[in-house]
Amino acid sequence: MSDCVPTYLFEPSVIDKLKLTKSDYSLPPGFNLRPLSSEDYRTGFLEVLADLTSVGDVSKETFTNRFNNMRDSKNYFVVVLSREQDNRVVATATLVLEQKFIHWAGFKGRLEEVVVTQEYRGRGFGKLLTRFLTELSRSLGCYKTCLECKSEHRGFYGKFGFEKNEEISMVQRFREVSDPELNKARFMGDNVNG
């Protein structure tokens, strides 16, 4: 682990201020719930995400640039569950706030990338992260929180009040793996349309 003082994606006090009952939120001994850190490139965060989907070859520079961009937007709340002994990330989830003009220029929450590394599944960590971010979304004033999931996971998310509605999710994929140079150009504000 680096001797650097980590920079967090959002203020850790946001987690401390969120009051949840013991039945809603119970952190097992030996683990910390905290915001994503600038140091998490080295603590297994990307490896945990790879248990969910394709991550690709993300360099430290790319990770840092994306982290800073997300932090500066103030709309990303990526939380990680890490082991106290070595700060290794074992689970993560993301809440994204979408700024809207509708609903009195309100915020819509979107829960994404809820994943627990294979070794730690079955311990309630996914439940803990889902409950926490759902309550965080409510406390931040979102008029609703949405998520997309595979049909076999509907029962899991239904336990937290998520329900299938009349809307359907549709997607249009442009390529399986993003082109790192295109992503870099987009991040740097270059005109990618020519």
N, C-alpha and C positions, 0 to 999 in steps of 0.2 A: 504494500500500500504506500502511496506517496505521502511525503511529509507536508504537502500543500494543504491549505485550509480549503475544504470543498466549497463550491458555490452551488446553491440549491436552485432548482427550477422555480420554486416559489418559497415563500417564507415558511419555515417549519412551524411557526406559531399557528398557522392555519390548521394544522393537525391538532395541536394542543388545545385550541379553542373549541373545536368541534366536540360537543358533549353527546355521547352516545351511552345508552344504558349497557350494563354488563352483559345482558343477553344479546345485545346487538353487536358488541365489539369486545372481544376478549383476545388479547395478544398473548400468545404462549411465552413462557420464560425463555430467554435466550435469543429473542428476535426483536427487531426494531421496525416500526413503520415510519417511513420518512419520505420526503420528496426525492425525486431523482437528483443525483448529484453530478457535478462536472467530473468527478472521479470515477463514476460508475462505468466508464469505458473499460476499466481494469477490474471491475468487481463482478463480472458475469451478467450484466444487464442484457447485452445483445445475445448472449447464449440462451438466456431465458426466453427472449422473444423468438429465437430460432426454434423453440419447442412449439410455437404457434404457427409460424409462417416463414417464408423466405426472407432473410435479412440482407444477404449479400455481403460483399467485402467492404465494410465501413471503416475507413481509416480514422485515426485519432483526430485529425484535422476536420474531417467531415462530421464526426460526432460532435466536436466542439462547436463548429459552425451551426449545426442544426440545434444543438442545445441552447446556444445563445439566442438564436432566432426565436425559438419557442419561449424562452424565458422573457425576452423583450416584448413579446406579444401579450403576455399576461393572460392568455386564454387556455393554457395547457397546464393540467394538473396530473403529472405522472407520479404515481406513488410506487415505492418498492418496499418489499418486506425483505430485510437482510438479517443474516446471522450476526449476533453480537460479537462472537469470537473472532471473526475475520472480515466482517462487513460484506460477505458474499451475498449477492442478490439471489433470492430463491423464488420470488414471485413479483409480479408487477401488474398494474392496471392504469388506464388513462381516462381522464375526464377532459373533454374538449368543450369549451364554451363557444357556441356560435352566436355572433352578434346579429340581431335581426332588426328589420324595420317593422315587422308585424308584432302584434301583442305589445303595443306601446313601446316599441324599440327594445324588446326584451331579449333575454338570453335563452337559448335552447342548449341543454346539456347533451353530450353524446358520449356514452361509455364505450371504450374500445380496448382491445388488446389485453383482456383479462387472461393471464396465463401464470401457471405455477409449474416450476420445473418438475420433471417426472419424479424425481426422488422425494419430493415433498407433497405430492398429491394425496388427497384423502385425509388431510389434517384440518380442513376448514379454511385454508388460506384464501381460496377463491371466494368463498362466502364473505370472509372478513373484508376483502378488498372491494367487493361489489357493494356490500352494505355501506362501507365507509364512503365510497365515491358517490353513491346514490344520495346519501345524507348531505355530503358536501355540495352536491348540485342543488339540492333543496335550500341549503343554508346560503348559497350564493345568489339565490333569487331566480333560478331558472324556472320558466313556466312549464317545462316538461323535460324529461330526460329519455333519450332513445338509445337503442342499441340494435345491432344486427347480429344474429347468431344462426348457427345451423339448427335445423328443426329438432335434432336430438338434444339440444341444450335448452329448449323452451321451458321445460319443467324446472330446471335449475334457476333460470332467471325469473320464472313465475313466482318463486318463493319470496322474491323481493318486490313484488307488485308490478313487474313488467308483464304486459299482456299483448297478445297478438291483436292488431287493429286492422282496419279496412285497407290501410296503405300497404303496398308491397315494396320491397326493396329491389331495385334494379341496378345493374352495373354494366359499364362498358369498359373493358380492359384494352389498353393500347399496346402494351407489351408485357410479357411475363416478368422480366427483370428490367428495372429502370436503367437507362444509360447514365453512368456516373457523370459524364461530361455535360449532358443535358441538365441533370440535376444541379450541377455546379453553376452552369450558366443561369438557370432559373433563380438560384439562390443569390447570385451576384447581381441580379437585375438586368442581365443582358437580354436583348430582344431575341427570343428563341424562334420567332415566327419569320425571321428574315428581314 
